[in-house]
Amino acid sequence: MFDLLKVLITKRITVENIPDLKNLDVSIFEKDLSKVCQLEPAVKQALSRSLLVRHLDTGSCNAEEAELIALSNSIYDISRFGIEFTASPRHADVLAVTGPVTRHLKIAMERTYKATPKPKIIIAIGDGACNGSVYEKTYACLGRVDQFIPVDLYIPGNPPTPEEVIKGFLVCKMLLAKKEKKNG
Amino acid sequence: MKSETTKEINVSTWLIENLLKEYTLKYKLISQNHFEFTIDKSHLPIASELLMNDSNLNASLLTITATDNRESIDQFEIHALFSLRKVNYIITLKAYLDKSNPTYPAITSKVPCANWAEREIHDLFGIVPSGIDLDPLVLHRDWHPGKDFPLRKDFLKDKQLPISDHELEFKFPHAEGLHQIAVGPIHAGIIEPGHLRFCALGEEIHKFDVQLFYTHKGLEKMAEGKTIPECLTLAENICGMCSYSHSTAFCLAIESLADISIPPRAAFIRTICLELERLSSHMADLMAICSAGGFSFASVHAARLREVLMRGIHKLTGHRFFRGFNTIGGLQKNVSDEYFRELLLKLNLFKTDFDNLVKLILNTDSLLDRLELTGSLSKETALSLGLVGPSARGSGIDRDVRRDHPYLLYKEYKPNISVNDIGDALARTKIRISEVYESLKLIKNLIEDLPQGGILVKTKSYLPYSPSLGIVESPKGESVHWVMLDKEDKIFRYHIRSASYMNWRGVAKATMGKNIVPDGPLVNKSFNLCYACSDR
């Protein structure tokens, strides 16, 4: 399951850089999920926590939204990981940003970012948010998300499949644990 | 067959010699069934009205768009496109506008559904349709109107203007007891951004309006100067829900320009995929309707069925949203018959499950109670707003591009078009249910008759500066793609008018009629429009 960890964290964040996860052998997830018990306590604790996600559309093409909605269906059933979508950014641990930033949504995006309490994780979902995708800069399209707000994790794809997004959310749990530790 | 040809000739000669005779300066045949009449700009409203009011033609407005030809002929061009549904004709009324004073009498004064199109032209080109209220539409109020017009050729592609915070303005009455409820642009659920504003008297909705175009990315400007394959990728990325319809419409437009017809196998596969997209989109709609109506059991059921379809689509085309499958002249890759047989088995199982879902939806009183008489839209209102797709058919308007302007294989495999006169949320739900059954039937017939053979033809040369049109019945309704190429086969102007664009005003109207605030989301979901499609 964690085979994509390395791929996912393509840009600045890599699993290797997270101190508690240095010894994590990702291959143990591939065959036998019961081996989760053998994880390091720190990792296990990080994975066991809940995660509240706030979705923020900054101009996406609706495909990412469709996949995020699909996460709640009975096949992917994201609540079994303790992950829920929340209605308000004030309750959120994670801001899941989709789409390149448009001129008309820039202010709304910055306000939502400010409204999310610390420690917060920002993930860019889909090519539009990660690198601008096919959308060039125009009068109304300002480009990728990390020009405006700091992004902690990138989940590329056009759109990424629900499996990839779930994996990304699990990584978020670890990143959040790390951030909390750092802040004391 | 012979009588049909004579009839066609009659219609065109009748148009030329009678209806539009005194206004026509010049006429020409652009492609089969597509006529272009050049008229004086002052006659645009009256000629449009003549077309729309003629009961023999059953005309409806497709779109109005403009081009900036100041470099070549020192003029702007305005193109108003009408579909004559009864006789399968497309009519373009074209007029030239002077570059120093680009104004013309607004078509909206005679054809009300042109309102958004003309306001958009004013925003993006600075062309003034005189005689109507020109509130900003596509560009929000912090863009300074009257100075910069992004779709003019002298506006640089990556030029950006400063952004400032501004209050939204709605023309709502102020009186004792009236209060406003603002929703958005960032919504509570996983939905796209848009600002909805209720003006309520207690629980009852007194007025309702929407501020859209938050996800406006300027795709039409982005497309200019791109090569055809680059623009196809852009067309696929207009919207996730209708991505295959958009890419097919673009391909149809370019293929009509190059005058090629795609191989039969490719046409079959494209038609199957269009119907598959309709299935999956309708399942998402039903899911949204059930969840907005507070019936989560059926909603979860529909969500599971949608995922089954999405996986089927993934297996067939290699992408959950059909991306990278279409190409000009056919398909990127062939799909072997085995996959289609497998799909057919899957769809048989799907049908059994869907039967159960339908029983659930149509026999649960609590849900029916929410849906019945909610968001009613009469046929007259729907006609004046120019609604398209399931929303129009739910209000008794009998229109469907698959029958009126058949493309791909819809001429041979005619779908039955279901129409419901009642016009409430339940009617729109029922239309979707019957369309799912119809699509299943179509897919089954198409797969059984699927021919062998190639899937791609080479394209020859394209006609420069000639308008071409691709119309496809997307899951939400007709979507119109209008393309013009320059001499180097690059995009000169690309105009997209999606189904959601036409239907948004219907949502606003339907929400206003005798509903309470909690019905707002349900009315919205019974249309289930894409924001990305209409904002572009």
Chai-1 contact restraints between the chains, C-beta under 6 A:
chainA,res_idxA,chainB,res_idxB,connection_type,confidence,min_distance_angstrom,max_distance_angstrom,comment,restraint_id
A,H55,B,I190,contact,1.0,0.0,6.0,A-B,restraint_1
A,D57,B,E192,contact,1.0,0.0,6.0,A-B,restraint_2
A,D57,B,P193,contact,1.0,0.0,6.0,A-B,restraint_3
A,G59,B,T215,contact,1.0,0.0,6.0,A-B,restraint_4
A,G59,B,K217,contact,1.0,0.0,6.0,A-B,restraint_5
A,C61,B,N237,contact,1.0,0.0,6.0,A-B,restraint_6
A,C61,B,C239,contact,1.0,0.0,6.0,A-B,restraint_7
A,C61,B,G240,contact,1.0,0.0,6.0,A-B,restraint_8
A,C61,B,A532,contact,1.0,0.0,6.0,A-B,restraint_9
A,N62,B,C239,contact,1.0,0.0,6.0,A-B,restraint_10
A,N62,B,G240,contact,1.0,0.0,6.0,A-B,restraint_11
A,N62,B,M241,contact,1.0,0.0,6.0,A-B,restraint_12
A,N62,B,C530,contact,1.0,0.0,6.0,A-B,restraint_13
A,N62,B,A532,contact,1.0,0.0,6.0,A-B,restraint_14
A,A63,B,G240,contact,1.0,0.0,6.0,A-B,restraint_15
A,A63,B,F321,contact,1.0,0.0,6.0,A-B,restraint_16
A,E65,B,I190,contact,1.0,0.0,6.0,A-B,restraint_17
A,A66,B,G240,contact,1.0,0.0,6.0,A-B,restraint_18
A,L68,B,I190,contact,1.0,0.0,6.0,A-B,restraint_19
A,I69,B,I190,contact,1.0,0.0,6.0,A-B,restraint_20
A,A70,B,E307,contact,1.0,0.0,6.0,A-B,restraint_21
A,N73,B,A303,contact,1.0,0.0,6.0,A-B,restraint_22
A,N73,B,R304,contact,1.0,0.0,6.0,A-B,restraint_23
A,N73,B,E307,contact,1.0,0.0,6.0,A-B,restraint_24
A,S74,B,V300,contact,1.0,0.0,6.0,A-B,restraint_25
A,S74,B,R304,contact,1.0,0.0,6.0,A-B,restraint_26
A,I75,B,E307,contact,1.0,0.0,6.0,A-B,restraint_27
A,A87,B,A188,contact,1.0,0.0,6.0,A-B,restraint_28
A,T102,B,T215,contact,1.0,0.0,6.0,A-B,restraint_29
A,T102,B,K217,contact,1.0,0.0,6.0,A-B,restraint_30
A,R103,B,I163,contact,1.0,0.0,6.0,A-B,restraint_31
A,H104,B,H140,contact,1.0,0.0,6.0,A-B,restraint_32
A,H104,B,Y214,contact,1.0,0.0,6.0,A-B,restraint_33
A,L105,B,Y214,contact,1.0,0.0,6.0,A-B,restraint_34
A,K106,B,I163,contact,1.0,0.0,6.0,A-B,restraint_35
A,I107,B,D165,contact,1.0,0.0,6.0,A-B,restraint_36
A,A108,B,P185,contact,1.0,0.0,6.0,A-B,restraint_37
A,A108,B,I186,contact,1.0,0.0,6.0,A-B,restraint_38
A,T112,B,I186,contact,1.0,0.0,6.0,A-B,restraint_39
A,V134,B,T233,contact,1.0,0.0,6.0,A-B,restraint_40
A,V134,B,L234,contact,1.0,0.0,6.0,A-B,restraint_41
A,V134,B,N237,contact,1.0,0.0,6.0,A-B,restraint_42
A,Y135,B,K217,contact,1.0,0.0,6.0,A-B,restraint_43
A,E136,B,M222,contact,1.0,0.0,6.0,A-B,restraint_44
A,K137,B,D158,contact,1.0,0.0,6.0,A-B,restraint_45
A,T138,B,G218,contact,1.0,0.0,6.0,A-B,restraint_46
A,T138,B,K221,contact,1.0,0.0,6.0,A-B,restraint_47
A,T138,B,M222,contact,1.0,0.0,6.0,A-B,restraint_48
A,Y139,B,P150,contact,1.0,0.0,6.0,A-B,restraint_49
A,Y139,B,Q160,contact,1.0,0.0,6.0,A-B,restraint_50
A,Y139,B,G218,contact,1.0,0.0,6.0,A-B,restraint_51
A,A140,B,H216,contact,1.0,0.0,6.0,A-B,restraint_52
A,A140,B,K217,contact,1.0,0.0,6.0,A-B,restraint_53
A,A140,B,G218,contact,1.0,0.0,6.0,A-B,restraint_54
A,C141,B,K217,contact,1.0,0.0,6.0,A-B,restraint_55
A,C141,B,G218,contact,1.0,0.0,6.0,A-B,restraint_56
